[in-house]
Every structure is written in structure tokens, then in C-alpha cells.
Amino acid sequence: MSDMLDRQRRAVINEAREVGSVSTNLTRENLIIKLTHQFRLDPPILDESKISKNMVEETIDVRGTAHSFLYDQTHARVNVVKYRVPFTGESIFFSLRPSTYSMAPPNAEVYESYFILSYPILGGKQPADIKQEFDRDMDTIRVSLTRQHADVKPFMDGLPSLIESELDKGNKNVIDKQKFLDDL
């Protein structure tokens, strides 16, 4: 997460200095708003009211499960409960680790605006067992996203003033260059 924030900060600095050194039709205030929007970071926000679930039959690798001894082979065809959890924000955050994190995060298939948590029905699992696993995974995800929002907040809060400062540096560079040329 900190690497991503550092890269974003450097990108903001470079863009603001470059824009600050050229003429534009935008007012300074509108330029700051535009760049703030351009470099905004949006950690995901879950839309839990739209969670859906279904059951599909899939072939899974049972070697890593606690019930592998029940099967004569490494793969088995089993029913899998899949929860589809929609979100708004940037999906890239699911691949980033917040400053404080779980050592055993849930495994999910992440897409642009939703992720899928899958639970194979093995060894006589009951609906309550699946629900309990899902609730535990969702709690872990909520905590991780809360931490990511907390990690991103200082960057976002300071973004307008960072942009303003870097616009000034770009503008000063233009003035210094012009003064140098005028002195020739």
C-alpha cells in the first residue's frame, strides 16, 4: 500500500509541476479540482445489500482441504456455494496490503465491480457452516478495507495542498527561466 501511495504522490508532483509550467484555460482553482479528481484513490466500498449467492458443481483440488482423505484422487467434482459481493471503488485495492493486515486473508476471485467467495461443500458441511465461513471472511474483508481507507485518507486529505504547492513550483520554474532569458 505504501509503495502505491508513494508512486501516486510522485505522479501528482510530476503532473502538477508540468501543468504549472504551461499555460492553461483553467483557473487555478479548477486546475486543482481537476488534478485532485484525476489522482483520486478510491478504496472499495462493499454494497452488501446486493450480495447474491448460487451453487454450482465444479472440479476442485481436494489436496489442500481437511477432507482430502475422503477422496481417492487429487480432484473431485463437488457442489460449491459462491457469494457474489458487489463494490464500488478500485478493484486494485484487493491486491494491496494495508499497513495492518490479516495473515490469513480470504481467497476471492476479484473482478472490476465485484468479487466472488467460493465455499466447496465437503465432508458433510451444512448451510450454517458455509454461512459462518462467509461471515468470517466478510469480517476480515471489512476490517482490511477499513484499514485501507484509513491508509488512503491522509493522502487524499493532503492532495489539494500538494497539488497547489507543486503548481507553484512549476510556475516558479517558468518565471525563473523567463528571467534568465531576459537577462541574456
URWOLIN-V185209 format. One record per residue. N is the residue number from 0. RES is the residue in one small letter. PSI is psi in whole degrees, -180 to 180 (999 if undefined). OMEGA is omega as a letter, one per 20 degrees, with the letter a starting at -180 (NA if undefined). NEAR is the number of other ideal C-beta (glycine too) atoms within 12 Angstrom. Layout:
n->N res->RES psi->PSI omega->OMEGA near->NEAR
n->N res->RES psi->PSI omega->OMEGA near->NEAR
This chain:
n->0 res->m psi->-44 omega->a near->29
n->1 res->s psi->-34 omega->r near->17
n->2 res->d psi->-43 omega->r near->14
n->3 res->m psi->-42 omega->r near->25
n->4 res->l psi->-39 omega->r near->28
n->5 res->d psi->-43 omega->r near->13
n->6 res->r psi->-41 omega->a near->18
n->7 res->q psi->-41 omega->r near->31
n->8 res->r psi->-44 omega->r near->26
n->9 res->r psi->-40 omega->r near->17
n->10 res->a psi->-41 omega->r near->23
n->11 res->v psi->-47 omega->a near->36
n->12 res->i psi->-48 omega->a near->26
n->13 res->n psi->-46 omega->a near->21
n->14 res->e psi->-44 omega->a near->27
n->15 res->a psi->-41 omega->r near->36
n->16 res->r psi->-40 omega->r near->26
n->17 res->e psi->-47 omega->r near->22
n->18 res->v psi->-36 omega->r near->32
n->19 res->g psi->-19 omega->a near->30
n->20 res->s psi->3 omega->r near->23
n->21 res->v psi->159 omega->r near->17
n->22 res->s psi->141 omega->r near->11
n->23 res->t psi->158 omega->r near->19
n->24 res->n psi->-11 omega->a near->10
n->25 res->l psi->146 omega->r near->16
n->26 res->t psi->161 omega->r near->11
n->27 res->r psi->-44 omega->a near->21
n->28 res->e psi->-44 omega->r near->14
n->29 res->n psi->-32 omega->r near->16
n->30 res->l psi->-42 omega->r near->29
n->31 res->i psi->-43 omega->r near->29
n->32 res->i psi->-45 omega->a near->18
n->33 res->k psi->-48 omega->a near->23
n->34 res->l psi->-36 omega->r near->35
n->35 res->t psi->-43 omega->r near->27
n->36 res->h psi->-42 omega->a near->17
n->37 res->q psi->-38 omega->a near->18
n->38 res->f psi->14 omega->r near->32
n->39 res->r psi->141 omega->r near->21
n->40 res->l psi->130 omega->a near->32
n->41 res->d psi->89 omega->r near->23
n->42 res->p psi->150 omega->a near->33
n->43 res->p psi->147 omega->r near->35
n->44 res->i psi->121 omega->a near->21
n->45 res->l psi->142 omega->r near->32
n->46 res->d psi->78 omega->a near->17
n->47 res->e psi->-18 omega->r near->22
n->48 res->s psi->-14 omega->a near->10
n->49 res->k psi->19 omega->r near->15
n->50 res->i psi->135 omega->r near->24
n->51 res->s psi->163 omega->r near->17
n->52 res->k psi->152 omega->r near->20
n->53 res->n psi->173 omega->r near->16
n->54 res->m psi->132 omega->r near->19
n->55 res->v psi->160 omega->r near->20
n->56 res->e psi->129 omega->a near->15
n->57 res->e psi->157 omega->r near->22
n->58 res->t psi->124 omega->a near->16
n->59 res->i psi->159 omega->r near->25
n->60 res->d psi->116 omega->a near->17
n->61 res->v psi->-1 omega->a near->23
n->62 res->r psi->-35 omega->a near->15
n->63 res->g psi->8 omega->a near->14
n->64 res->t psi->161 omega->r near->21
n->65 res->a psi->-14 omega->a near->15
n->66 res->h psi->18 omega->a near->18
n->67 res->s psi->-27 omega->a near->19
n->68 res->f psi->-15 omega->r near->13
n->69 res->l psi->-13 omega->a near->17
n->70 res->y psi->143 omega->r near->22
n->71 res->d psi->-7 omega->a near->9
n->72 res->q psi->173 omega->a near->14
n->73 res->t psi->-22 omega->a near->13
n->74 res->h psi->147 omega->r near->17
n->75 res->a psi->151 omega->r near->25
n->76 res->r psi->117 omega->a near->17
n->77 res->v psi->163 omega->r near->26
n->78 res->n psi->141 omega->a near->21
n->79 res->v psi->128 omega->r near->25
n->80 res->v psi->129 omega->a near->28
n->81 res->k psi->126 omega->r near->26
n->82 res->y psi->128 omega->r near->32
n->83 res->r psi->117 omega->a near->26
n->84 res->v psi->109 omega->r near->35
n->85 res->p psi->156 omega->r near->23
n->86 res->f psi->162 omega->r near->32
n->87 res->t psi->161 omega->a near->19
n->88 res->g psi->-170 omega->a near->26
n->89 res->e psi->125 omega->a near->24
n->90 res->s psi->-23 omega->a near->23
n->91 res->i psi->-28 omega->a near->20
n->92 res->f psi->-23 omega->r near->31
n->93 res->f psi->-16 omega->r near->32
n->94 res->s psi->1 omega->r near->18
n->95 res->l psi->147 omega->r near->29
n->96 res->r psi->124 omega->r near->19
n->97 res->p psi->171 omega->a near->29
n->98 res->s psi->-32 omega->r near->20
n->99 res->t psi->132 omega->a near->14
n->100 res->y psi->166 omega->r near->19
n->101 res->s psi->140 omega->r near->20
n->102 res->m psi->-13 omega->a near->8
n->103 res->a psi->68 omega->a near->10
n->104 res->p psi->155 omega->r near->26
n->105 res->p psi->155 omega->r near->27
n->106 res->n psi->123 omega->a near->19
n->107 res->a psi->154 omega->r near->28
n->108 res->e psi->118 omega->a near->18
n->109 res->v psi->131 omega->r near->26
n->110 res->y psi->-177 omega->a near->16
n->111 res->e psi->-40 omega->a near->15
n->112 res->s psi->13 omega->r near->21
n->113 res->y psi->165 omega->r near->26
n->114 res->f psi->160 omega->a near->32
n->115 res->i psi->127 omega->r near->29
n->116 res->l psi->130 omega->a near->33
n->117 res->s psi->140 omega->a near->29
n->118 res->y psi->104 omega->r near->34
n->119 res->p psi->144 omega->r near->34
n->120 res->i psi->100 omega->a near->26
n->121 res->l psi->150 omega->r near->29
n->122 res->g psi->36 omega->r near->17
n->123 res->g psi->25 omega->r near->13
n->124 res->k psi->140 omega->r near->24
n->125 res->q psi->162 omega->r near->14
n->126 res->p psi->-39 omega->a near->16
n->127 res->a psi->-35 omega->r near->11
n->128 res->d psi->-44 omega->r near->19
n->129 res->i psi->-46 omega->a near->26
n->130 res->k psi->-41 omega->r near->19
n->131 res->q psi->-43 omega->r near->15
n->132 res->e psi->-45 omega->r near->25
n->133 res->f psi->-47 omega->a near->29
n->134 res->d psi->-41 omega->r near->20
n->135 res->r psi->-44 omega->r near->20
n->136 res->d psi->-42 omega->r near->29
n->137 res->m psi->-39 omega->r near->25
n->138 res->d psi->-43 omega->r near->19
n->139 res->t psi->-42 omega->r near->24
n->140 res->i psi->-44 omega->r near->35
n->141 res->r psi->-46 omega->a near->24
n->142 res->v psi->-44 omega->r near->21
n->143 res->s psi->-44 omega->r near->33
n->144 res->l psi->-37 omega->r near->35
n->145 res->t psi->-42 omega->r near->24
n->146 res->r psi->-38 omega->r near->24
n->147 res->q psi->-42 omega->r near->36
n->148 res->h psi->-41 omega->r near->27
n->149 res->a psi->-36 omega->r near->19
n->150 res->d psi->-36 omega->a near->27
n->151 res->v psi->-28 omega->a near->33
n->152 res->k psi->-49 omega->r near->19
n->153 res->p psi->-38 omega->r near->18
n->154 res->f psi->-49 omega->a near->31
n->155 res->m psi->-39 omega->r near->26
n->156 res->d psi->-35 omega->a near->15
n->157 res->g psi->-4 omega->a near->21
n->158 res->l psi->-49 omega->r near->32
n->159 res->p psi->-42 omega->a near->25
n->160 res->s psi->-34 omega->r near->19
n->161 res->l psi->-45 omega->r near->30
n->162 res->i psi->-46 omega->a near->38
n->163 res->e psi->-46 omega->r near->26
n->164 res->s psi->-43 omega->a near->22
n->165 res->e psi->-32 omega->r near->32
n->166 res->l psi->-42 omega->r near->35
n->167 res->d psi->-42 omega->r near->23
n->168 res->k psi->-42 omega->r near->22
n->169 res->g psi->-42 omega->r near->30
n->170 res->n psi->-42 omega->r near->25
n->171 res->k psi->-38 omega->r near->17
n->172 res->n psi->-42 omega->r near->21
n->173 res->v psi->-45 omega->r near->21
n->174 res->i psi->-44 omega->r near->16
n->175 res->d psi->-43 omega->r near->15
n->176 res->k psi->-43 omega->a near->15
n->177 res->q psi->-41 omega->r near->14
n->178 res->k psi->-42 omega->r near->12
n->179 res->f psi->-47 omega->r near->11
n->180 res->l psi->-39 omega->r near->10
n->181 res->d psi->-30 omega->a near->9
n->182 res->d psi->-9 omega->a near->8
n->183 res->l psi->999 omega->NA near->7
